[in-house]
């Protein structure tokens, strides 16, 4: 029963946190992806 309550809280909070976490993560991935392709292209 505790686990169920924890899951409810987690899934209730995740959408808000998820947006804050995913946006910067996507930007970081895009930036590192561009950096990697630039390095590979330069090499």
N, CA and C of each residue as an Amber inpcrd file, in Angstrom:
protein
   129
   0.8480000  -1.2030000   0.0000000   0.0000000   0.0000000   0.0000000
   0.8810000   1.2500000   0.0000000   1.9850000   1.2110000   0.7440000
   2.9070000   2.3510000   0.7480000   3.4910000   2.5610000  -0.6420000
   3.8430000   1.4570000  -1.2880000   4.4300000   1.5400000  -2.6230000
   3.4590000   2.2130000  -3.5820000   2.1850000   1.8640000  -3.4640000
   1.1710000   2.4480000  -4.3340000   1.0860000   3.9570000  -4.1150000
   1.1310000   4.3640000  -2.8390000   1.0760000   5.7890000  -2.5130000
   2.2990000   6.5050000  -3.0800000   3.4570000   5.8740000  -2.9480000
   4.6970000   6.4680000  -3.4660000   4.6080000   6.6200000  -4.9820000
   4.0950000   5.5900000  -5.6490000   3.9570000   5.6440000  -7.1060000
   3.0200000   6.7770000  -7.5100000   1.9230000   6.9310000  -6.7730000
   0.9700000   8.0030000  -7.0770000   1.6590000   9.3620000  -6.9660000
   2.4470000   9.5330000  -5.9070000   3.1560000  10.8060000  -5.7040000
   4.1800000  11.0190000  -6.8130000   4.9290000   9.9700000  -7.1250000
   5.9720000  10.0650000  -8.1520000   5.3700000  10.4360000  -9.4990000
   4.2960000   9.7250000  -9.8760000   3.6870000  10.0010000 -11.1820000
   2.9500000  11.3310000 -11.1790000   2.5620000  11.8120000  -9.9890000
   1.9260000  13.1200000  -9.8990000   2.9550000  14.2300000 -10.0660000
   4.1760000  13.9850000  -9.5820000   5.2370000  15.0000000  -9.6190000
   6.0420000  14.9330000 -10.9170000   6.1910000  13.7220000 -11.4520000
   7.0290000  13.5180000 -12.6330000   6.7260000  14.4370000 -13.8070000
   5.4680000  14.6320000 -14.1880000   5.2140000  15.4970000 -15.3460000
   5.8480000  16.8780000 -15.1910000   5.7690000  17.4530000 -13.9750000
   6.3500000  18.7750000 -13.7500000   7.8700000  18.7000000 -13.7630000
   8.4300000  17.7350000 -13.0200000   9.8860000  17.5760000 -12.9770000
  10.4000000  17.1470000 -14.3420000   9.6530000  16.2300000 -14.9700000
  10.0710000  15.6930000 -16.2610000  10.3300000  16.7940000 -17.2720000
   9.4490000  17.7920000 -17.3150000   9.6170000  18.8850000 -18.2710000
  10.8930000  19.6560000 -17.9480000  11.1310000  19.9050000 -16.6500000
  12.3310000  20.6450000 -16.2390000  13.5970000  19.8540000 -16.5380000
  13.5020000  18.5230000 -16.4240000  14.6840000  17.6790000 -16.6190000
  14.9180000  17.3790000 -18.0930000  13.8370000  17.1060000 -18.8160000
  13.9660000  16.6660000 -20.2130000  14.4370000  17.7880000 -21.1270000
  13.9310000  18.9930000 -20.9220000  14.2940000  20.0960000 -21.8170000
  15.8040000  20.3450000 -21.8260000  16.4260000  20.5770000 -20.6530000
  17.8780000  20.7820000 -20.6340000  18.6310000  19.5590000 -21.1360000
  18.1020000  18.3710000 -20.8200000  18.7660000  17.1410000 -21.2600000
  18.7530000  17.0690000 -22.7800000  17.6240000  17.4090000 -23.3930000
  17.5350000  17.3830000 -24.8520000  18.5140000  18.3830000 -25.4490000
  18.5810000  19.5760000 -24.8540000  19.5000000  20.5950000 -25.3630000
  20.9380000  20.1240000 -25.2280000  21.2520000  19.4910000 -24.0990000
  22.6070000  18.9920000 -23.8720000  22.9470000  17.9150000 -24.8930000
  21.9790000  17.0460000 -25.1680000  22.2070000  15.9790000 -26.1500000
  22.4170000  16.5840000 -27.5320000  21.6180000  17.5790000 -27.8700000
  21.7540000  18.2260000 -29.1760000  23.1270000  18.8910000 -29.2790000
  23.5390000  19.5990000 -28.2070000  24.8240000  20.2930000 -28.2050000
  25.9760000  19.2990000 -28.3150000  25.9350000  18.2400000 -27.5030000
  27.0110000  17.2450000 -27.5270000  26.9890000  16.5160000 -28.8600000
  25.7940000  16.3120000 -29.4280000  25.6840000  15.6550000 -30.7340000
  26.3540000  16.5080000 -31.8010000  26.1240000  17.8190000 -31.7530000
  26.7490000  18.7200000 -32.7130000  28.2570000  18.7480000 -32.5160000
  28.6930000  18.7140000 -31.2480000  30.1210000  18.7200000 -30.9340000
  30.7870000  17.4580000 -31.4580000  30.1250000  16.3110000 -31.2370000
  30.6780000  15.0280000 -31.6860000  30.7760000  15.0010000 -33.2100000
  29.7250000  15.4480000 -33.8810000  29.7400000  15.4260000 -35.3460000
  30.8030000  16.3930000 -35.8710000  31.0220000  17.5030000 -35.1680000
  32.0510000  18.4590000 -35.5800000  33.4320000  17.8370000 -35.4220000
  33.6290000  17.1230000 -34.3010000  34.9190000  16.4640000 -34.0620000
  35.1510000  15.3810000 -35.1120000  34.1180000  14.5780000 -35.3590000
  34.2490000  13.4980000 -36.3440000  34.4710000  14.0950000 -37.7300000
  33.7630000  15.1820000 -38.0250000  33.9140000  15.8200000 -39.3300000
  35.3130000  16.4140000 -39.4720000  35.8370000  16.9840000 -38.3670000
  37.1660000  17.5690000 -38.3940000  38.2340000  16.4910000 -38.4980000
  37.9720000  15.3400000 -37.8780000  38.9390000  14.2470000 -37.8930000
  38.8110000  13.5250000 -39.2260000
